[in-house]
Amino acid sequence: MNLDKVKIGLVQMTCGADKAANVRKAADKIRQAAKRGAQIICLQELFATLYFCQSETHAYFDLAESLTGPSIEVLSAAARENSVVVIAPVFEKRAEGVYHNSAVVIDADGRSLGTYRKMHIPDDPNFYEKFYFTPGDLGFKSFDTRYGRIGVLICWDQWFPEGARLTALSGARILFYPTAIGYHVSDAPAAADQHSAWQTIQRAHAVANGVFVAAVNRTGAEGELTFWGKSFVSDPFGKVIAEAPQSQEDILIAECDLARIENTRRHWPFLRDRRIDAFGALTSRWID
């Protein structure tokens, strides 16, 4: 279904050590968002657990589950009962020793439309994701939901314009970025600049592709990290139309007027003017 306007909901929340409690909390917030009119609801990256990637600990692999595991069962029921689309990030156990940082797109009837697996995997102090996650192998794609065609990328993918472009070229009208980003206690003086860069690059994806961008971040302090929240929605010209607070939970609701996409692309025809005949070198790591 292609609607002229769609309301989206971003669930920004804190997480505790009890996985089942986090899942129940997320399902409750999905119901709250639906009551406020949200039709497509996105949860934050790794919403069911604490952000365990601050250390390399083999026991944390026990937190993973299959794409049909208990977390997805609960969220599929919430989607079906509330007639909403749910973007459900999950620590996916694909096989013994093979794990992904993934997101399942659940349609408004509770049916899974497919999965996106995080393509870009960071490896920084307190973000040791390469220890846990195999890079995605499903490519960049979009999903036809009851309320429109959407794309999903995850956190570190936010910094790469190629991922946003390829997802937009597949027809996505809204790019969702489930996120777990924050600053280390030693970086507190630079936190404002880090946040500014994070928002700016994603607003640029909206402008360059003429799409809506919705980024949902977690909030609260976990270990040595403080997650800065500030989930937001940008329109196709890079204007922030809704933003959550920094240090508290929130259910951010924003109405996206999808007619803005056509209007923006007519007047700023970046997709028309792409020199696709000259972009072959983008597949090179570096041009010597």
Order of alpha helices (4+ residues) and beta strands (2+ residues): beta-alpha-beta-alpha-beta-beta-beta-beta-beta-alpha-beta-beta-alpha-beta-beta-beta-beta-beta-beta-alpha
